[in-house]
Amino acid sequence: MPRFAANLTLMFNEVPFLDRFEAAARAGFEAVEFLFPYEHPPEAIAERLRANGLTQALFNMPPGDFAGGERGLAALPDRFDEVKAGVETALRYAGATGVRRLHLMAGLADPKDASAQGAYRKAVTYAAEQLAPAGLDLVLEPINGRNMPGYFLNDFGAAAALIRELALPNLKLQFDLYHCQILHGDVTMRLRDLMPMVGHVQTASVPDRHEPGTGEMDDAFLFAELDRLGYDGFVGCEYIPAGNTEAGLTWFAPYRKA
């Protein structure tokens, strides 16, 4: 049975961020993820995880000026020093929280631009090599252009090709079912093809990014397919609740931990 991680950036927004850990545990989640922890000291995050018996499944490395519209730095040729600093910061938070995988956001750049391609390869290689001694995986996530216009990594095939090309043992694919359906469709066959390189999975309904089971995909089938494929990681619930978070968790009842 899949194990789910509540995304605390999007879920349980009824309470302040640090209180969402308790809310997620009370709702039956055994793990959490979020976009960024950097507004809070790593010790504060670690204490909430410990107090609520939660596993940290994933978070993103620093993305640049996110509030100002930046969506990562890895594909930006003149920002490599900031990428390096971000890796160092993320490793501090990883050490405190026990997370085993980090996501490196690519940024807004033309995927056909040679300088952006070179910068991205350089940043991905550097980050993966820095994470390896700590036993951490680096994950890359293709993101659809409807939600993030201009994002550099917007194709699952391109992500898979780069992972194969670099052949770094701790470089994995972050497979978001929602983004895959919007970008390509045929989600099940892509899962079957790419599962050997998948390091993390996320979910949301299509098209409105709400609770699983409320859109065009057969989410329950896909969750069962993850079991059939032997995926033993967490499935991050990166969806926007249609209303109150807890009221929308009826989909989660069959998967809730005892």
Secondary structure as the mmCIF struct_conf table of DSSP 4:
data_model
#
loop_
_struct_conf.conf_type_id
_struct_conf.id
_struct_conf.beg_label_comp_id
_struct_conf.beg_label_asym_id
_struct_conf.beg_label_seq_id
_struct_conf.end_label_comp_id
_struct_conf.end_label_asym_id
_struct_conf.end_label_seq_id
STRN STRN1 ARG A 3 ASN A 7
TURN_TY1_P TURN_TY1_P1 LEU A 8 LEU A 10
BEND BEND1 MET A 11 MET A 11
TURN_TY1_P TURN_TY1_P2 ASN A 13 GLU A 14
BEND BEND2 VAL A 15 VAL A 15
HELX_RH_3T_P HELX_RH_3T_P1 PHE A 17 ASP A 19
HELX_RH_AL_P HELX_RH_AL_P1 ARG A 20 ARG A 26
TURN_TY1_P TURN_TY1_P3 ALA A 27 GLY A 28
BEND BEND3 GLU A 30 GLU A 30
STRN STRN2 ALA A 31 GLU A 33
BEND BEND4 LEU A 35 LEU A 35
TURN_TY1_P TURN_TY1_P4 TYR A 38 GLU A 39
BEND BEND5 HIS A 40 HIS A 40
HELX_RH_AL_P HELX_RH_AL_P2 PRO A 42 ALA A 51
TURN_TY1_P TURN_TY1_P5 ASN A 52 GLY A 53
STRN STRN3 THR A 55 ASN A 60
HELX_LH_PP_P HELX_LH_PP_P1 MET A 61 PRO A 62
BEND BEND6 GLY A 64 ASP A 65
TURN_TY1_P TURN_TY1_P6 PHE A 66 GLY A 69
STRN STRN4 GLY A 72 GLY A 72
BEND BEND7 LEU A 73 LEU A 73
TURN_TY1_P TURN_TY1_P7 ALA A 74 ALA A 75
HELX_RH_3T_P HELX_RH_3T_P2 PRO A 77 ARG A 79
HELX_RH_AL_P HELX_RH_AL_P3 PHE A 80 THR A 97
STRN STRN5 ARG A 101 HIS A 103
STRN STRN6 ALA A 106 ALA A 106
STRN STRN7 LEU A 108 LEU A 108
TURN_TY1_P TURN_TY1_P8 PRO A 111 LYS A 112
HELX_RH_AL_P HELX_RH_AL_P4 ALA A 114 LEU A 131
HELX_RH_3T_P HELX_RH_3T_P3 ALA A 132 ALA A 134
TURN_TY1_P TURN_TY1_P9 GLY A 135 GLY A 135
STRN STRN8 ASP A 137 LEU A 140
TURN_TY1_P TURN_TY1_P10 GLY A 145 ASN A 147
BEND BEND8 MET A 148 MET A 148
TURN_TY1_P TURN_TY1_P11 PRO A 149 GLY A 150
STRN STRN9 TYR A 151 TYR A 151
BEND BEND9 PHE A 152 PHE A 152
HELX_RH_AL_P HELX_RH_AL_P5 PHE A 156 LEU A 166
TURN_TY1_P TURN_TY1_P12 PRO A 169 ASN A 170
STRN STRN10 LEU A 171 ASP A 176
HELX_RH_AL_P HELX_RH_AL_P6 LEU A 177 LEU A 183
TURN_TY1_P TURN_TY1_P13 HIS A 184 HIS A 184
HELX_RH_AL_P HELX_RH_AL_P7 VAL A 187 LEU A 194
HELX_RH_3T_P HELX_RH_3T_P4 MET A 195 MET A 197
STRN STRN11 VAL A 198 THR A 203
TURN_TY1_P TURN_TY1_P14 VAL A 206 ASP A 208
BEND BEND10 GLU A 211 GLU A 211
TURN_TY1_P TURN_TY1_P15 PRO A 212 GLY A 213
BEND BEND11 THR A 214 MET A 217
HELX_RH_AL_P HELX_RH_AL_P8 ASP A 219 ARG A 228
TURN_TY1_P TURN_TY1_P16 LEU A 229 GLY A 230
BEND BEND12 GLY A 233 GLY A 233
STRN STRN12 PHE A 234 CYS A 237
BEND BEND13 ALA A 242 GLY A 243
TURN_TY1_P TURN_TY1_P17 THR A 245 THR A 245
HELX_RH_3T_P HELX_RH_3T_P5 GLU A 246 TYR A 255
#
